[in-house]
Each structure stands twice: as C-alpha cells, then as structure tokens.
Amino acid sequence: MEVETKFDIGDKVWLIYNNLVTALKVSGYRITIDESFNPEIVYTLNYNCLEVAESQLFKTKEELLNSL
C-alpha cells in the first residue's frame, strides 16, 4: 500500500492557530492506518512540536481563507 502525503518536510503550510491565520514549516509527519486501511496523516510543525491533521493544513493563505 502506498500513501501519498500532501506536504513534505520543510514545506510551509497555513493553518488557523490560536484564532490567527498562521504559516509554519513541516518538521515531520506520522501515518497511521486503521483496520479498514484508511490512512490518517498527522504533521508535526516547527512550533512546540504542534501536531495537526492533514485536513487542517493548506498550501496557501488564499486556500485557507477560501475554506472558511
């Protein structure tokens, strides 16, 4: 089984953190697969080892704002 990630280590990602639109860098990620073979990807960001699900991260600020 191959799992593709949306972001790579070192990529800048956009998210809402403490009610602010924020850009942080990906420092790592973790992939888990449940018994139905559904992958979950969680990224570690360079701010206090913050872990965020892939669904909460965006490539651009505009993409994030359009999702609201």
N, CA, C and O atoms as a DFTB+ gen file, in Angstrom:
272 C
 N C O
     1  1       0.853      -1.182       0.000
     2  2       0.000       0.000       0.000
     3  2       0.892       1.235       0.000
     4  3       1.832       1.332       0.789
     5  1       0.593       2.169      -0.882
     6  2       1.318       3.435      -0.921
     7  2       0.420       4.538      -0.396
     8  3      -0.769       4.593      -0.709
     9  1       1.001       5.413       0.403
    10  2       0.279       6.567       0.929
    11  2       1.045       7.810       0.518
    12  3       2.234       7.941       0.809
    13  1       0.361       8.724      -0.160
    14  2       0.997       9.974      -0.564
    15  2       0.593      11.075       0.400
    16  3      -0.573      11.200       0.774
    17  1       1.573      11.866       0.792
    18  2       1.302      12.985       1.673
    19  2       1.095      14.245       0.851
    20  3       1.641      14.386      -0.244
    21  1       0.304      15.151       1.388
    22  2       0.025      16.418       0.717
    23  2       1.219      17.367       0.848
    24  3       1.443      18.212      -0.018
    25  1       1.978      17.225       1.930
    26  2       3.100      18.114       2.217
    27  2       4.362      17.299       2.497
    28  3       4.296      16.141       2.910
    29  1       5.504      17.929       2.263
    30  2       6.795      17.314       2.557
    31  2       7.466      18.047       3.716
    32  3       7.098      19.175       4.043
    33  1       8.439      17.405       4.328
    34  2       9.212      18.046       5.391
    35  2       9.891      19.285       4.805
    36  3      10.508      19.229       3.741
    37  1       9.765      20.400       5.520
    38  2      10.326      21.664       5.074
    39  2       9.327      22.568       4.375
    40  3       9.593      23.757       4.198
    41  1       8.168      22.022       3.968
    42  2       7.144      22.840       3.318
    43  2       6.535      23.824       4.301
    44  3       6.397      23.532       5.488
    45  1       6.171      25.001       3.788
    46  2       5.415      25.971       4.583
    47  2       3.939      25.644       4.404
    48  3       3.467      25.462       3.281
    49  1       3.217      25.571       5.510
    50  2       1.783      25.293       5.481
    51  2       1.037      26.395       6.228
    52  3       1.593      27.075       7.091
    53  1      -0.214      26.548       5.879
    54  2      -1.064      27.557       6.510
    55  2      -2.142      26.866       7.333
    56  3      -2.683      25.839       6.925
    57  1      -2.449      27.434       8.487
    58  2      -3.470      26.896       9.372
    59  2      -4.000      28.006      10.256
    60  3      -3.448      29.105      10.300
    61  1      -5.076      27.704      10.956
    62  2      -5.573      28.625      11.978
    63  2      -5.089      28.095      13.312
    64  3      -5.399      26.966      13.692
    65  1      -4.326      28.914      14.021
    66  2      -3.760      28.532      15.309
    67  2      -3.978      29.682      16.284
    68  3      -3.591      30.816      16.003
    69  1      -4.592      29.400      17.419
    70  2      -4.948      30.434      18.402
    71  2      -5.754      31.557      17.750
    72  3      -5.529      32.738      18.016
    73  1      -6.702      31.163      16.888
    74  2      -7.595      32.095      16.188
    75  2      -6.873      33.046      15.247
    76  3      -7.419      34.095      14.904
    77  1      -5.668      32.710      14.823
    78  2      -4.908      33.528      13.882
    79  2      -4.521      32.687      12.670
    80  3      -4.214      31.502      12.800
    81  1      -4.539      33.310      11.490
    82  2      -4.028      32.655      10.296
    83  2      -2.502      32.650      10.419
    84  3      -1.878      33.703      10.548
    85  1      -1.915      31.460      10.378
    86  2      -0.502      31.292      10.693
    87  2       0.182      30.401       9.648
    88  3      -0.416      29.453       9.139
    89  1       1.428      30.717       9.341
    90  2       2.242      29.867       8.464
    91  2       3.358      29.242       9.294
    92  3       4.073      29.943      10.011
    93  1       3.505      27.924       9.193
    94  2       4.562      27.200       9.895
    95  2       5.185      26.189       8.943
    96  3       4.619      25.896       7.890
    97  1       6.339      25.658       9.306
    98  2       7.011      24.659       8.474
    99  2       6.784      23.259       9.024
   100  3       6.724      23.047      10.235
   101  1       6.660      22.312       8.106
   102  2       6.509      20.911       8.463
   103  2       7.875      20.372       8.885
   104  3       8.852      20.488       8.145
   105  1       7.935      19.784      10.080
   106  2       9.192      19.206      10.551
   107  2       9.146      17.678      10.585
   108  3      10.170      17.027      10.792
   109  1       7.948      17.106      10.380
   110  2       7.811      15.654      10.357
   111  2       6.362      15.270      10.136
   112  3       5.480      16.128      10.095
   113  1       6.122      13.982       9.996
   114  2       4.744      13.517       9.888
   115  2       4.647      12.072      10.350
   116  3       5.634      11.340      10.413
   117  1       3.411      11.691      10.669
   118  2       3.132      10.325      11.158
   119  2       1.933       9.807      10.378
   120  3       0.939      10.515      10.221
   121  1       2.019       8.600       9.897
   122  2       0.927       7.982       9.154
   123  2       0.453       6.766       9.940
   124  3       1.248       5.899      10.304
   125  1      -0.847       6.714      10.197
   126  2      -1.438       5.528      10.818
   127  2      -2.517       4.999       9.880
   128  3      -3.144       5.762       9.145
   129  1      -2.723       3.702       9.914
   130  2      -3.715       3.065       9.056
   131  2      -4.612       2.211       9.936
   132  3      -4.139       1.370      10.701
   133  1      -5.932       2.442       9.813
   134  2      -6.865       1.681      10.639
   135  2      -7.157       0.319      10.001
   136  3      -6.619      -0.006       8.942
   137  1      -8.021      -0.478      10.661
   138  2      -8.280      -1.831      10.172
   139  2      -9.019      -1.865       8.838
   140  3      -9.068      -2.908       8.186
   141  1      -9.599      -0.725       8.421
   142  2     -10.242      -0.635       7.107
   143  2      -9.280      -0.090       6.057
   144  3      -9.684       0.214       4.935
   145  1      -8.010       0.032       6.425
   146  2      -6.943       0.517       5.553
   147  2      -7.116       1.982       5.155
   148  3      -6.686       2.391       4.076
   149  1      -7.741       2.764       6.022
   150  2      -7.862       4.201       5.801
   151  2      -6.685       4.899       6.477
   152  3      -6.507       4.779       7.690
   153  1      -5.875       5.631       5.698
   154  2      -4.729       6.301       6.311
   155  2      -5.128       7.613       6.987
   156  3      -6.035       8.311       6.533
   157  1      -4.442       7.930       8.068
   158  2      -4.567       9.225       8.716
   159  2      -3.154       9.809       8.770
   160  3      -2.222       9.167       9.255
   161  1      -3.013      11.026       8.269
   162  2      -1.701      11.674       8.239
   163  2      -1.740      12.863       9.181
   164  3      -2.597      13.738       9.060
   165  1      -0.807      12.887      10.120
   166  2      -0.683      13.984      11.081
   167  2       0.712      14.570      10.920
   168  3       1.711      13.850      10.935
   169  1       0.763      15.888      10.767
   170  2       2.041      16.575      10.560
   171  2       2.515      17.217      11.851
   172  3       1.715      17.742      12.627
   173  1       3.816      17.172      12.073
   174  2       4.439      17.894      13.170
   175  2       4.974      19.190      12.598
   176  3       5.693      19.191      11.599
   177  1       4.618      20.299      13.242
   178  2       5.047      21.612      12.780
   179  2       6.103      22.164      13.710
   180  3       6.192      21.757      14.868
   181  1       6.894      23.079      13.215
   182  2       8.074      23.539      13.944
   183  2       7.761      24.458      15.117
   184  3       8.665      25.132      15.611
   185  1       6.542      24.511      15.571
   186  2       6.182      25.358      16.700
   187  2       5.799      24.465      17.866
   188  3       4.693      23.925      17.890
   189  1       6.678      24.302      18.815
   190  2       6.413      23.467      20.004
   191  2       5.948      22.068      19.648
   192  3       5.138      21.482      20.365
   193  1       6.456      21.521      18.540
   194  2       6.077      20.173      18.109
   195  2       4.563      20.017      17.989
   196  3       4.005      18.980      18.347
   197  1       3.921      21.040      17.489
   198  2       2.480      21.035      17.271
   199  2       2.125      19.966      16.255
   200  3       2.742      19.906      15.191
   201  1       1.141      19.114      16.554
   202  2       0.696      18.081      15.631
   203  2      -0.684      18.445      15.104
   204  3      -1.598      18.738      15.875
   205  1      -0.826      18.421      13.760
   206  2      -2.055      18.862      13.112
   207  2      -2.418      17.869      12.011
   208  3      -1.551      17.428      11.257
   209  1      -3.704      17.517      11.920
   210  2      -4.177      16.617      10.869
   211  2      -4.057      17.287       9.502
   212  3      -4.196      18.503       9.374
   213  1      -3.796      16.470       8.489
   214  2      -3.619      16.985       7.137
   215  2      -4.811      17.820       6.674
   216  3      -4.634      18.790       5.937
   217  1      -6.017      17.458       7.095
   218  2      -7.229      18.168       6.669
   219  2      -7.291      19.603       7.184
   220  3      -8.086      20.399       6.685
   221  1      -6.470      19.945       8.168
   222  2      -6.481      21.284       8.751
   223  2      -5.373      22.174       8.199
   224  3      -5.214      23.310       8.645
   225  1      -4.602      21.669       7.230
   226  2      -3.466      22.405       6.677
   227  2      -3.715      22.753       5.219
   228  3      -4.398      22.024       4.500
   229  1      -3.149      23.881       4.793
   230  2      -3.371      24.375       3.441
   231  2      -2.058      24.849       2.834
   232  3      -1.156      25.280       3.552
   233  1      -1.951      24.768       1.497
   234  2      -0.730      25.157       0.795
   235  2      -0.540      26.663       0.727
   236  3       0.590      27.151       0.737
   237  1      -1.650      27.405       0.659
   238  2      -1.562      28.859       0.564
   239  2      -2.528      29.521       1.532
   240  3      -3.489      28.907       1.996
   241  1      -2.259      30.766       1.822
   242  2      -3.147      31.540       2.679
   243  2      -4.521      31.681       2.020
   244  3      -5.548      31.600       2.693
   245  1      -4.531      31.890       0.711
   246  2      -5.795      32.042      -0.019
   247  2      -6.639      30.772       0.060
   248  3      -7.856      30.837       0.236
   249  1      -5.982      29.612      -0.071
   250  2      -6.685      28.328       0.036
   251  2      -7.327      28.183       1.414
   252  3      -8.464      27.725       1.531
   253  1      -6.605      28.570       2.440
   254  2      -7.140      28.515       3.800
   255  2      -8.333      29.445       3.939
   256  3      -9.373      29.030       4.450
   257  1      -8.214      30.675       3.504
   258  2      -9.304      31.646       3.630
   259  2     -10.530      31.218       2.843
   260  3     -11.655      31.439       3.291
   261  1     -10.339      30.613       1.685
   262  2     -11.465      30.137       0.881
   263  2     -12.186      28.967       1.527
   264  3     -13.348      28.706       1.213
   265  1     -11.518      28.264       2.421
   266  2     -12.138      27.116       3.084
   267  2     -13.077      27.519       4.216
   268  3     -13.861      26.702       4.700
   269  1     -12.995      28.770       4.633
   270  2     -13.812      29.228       5.765
   271  2     -15.242      29.507       5.373
   272  3     -16.048      29.899       6.216
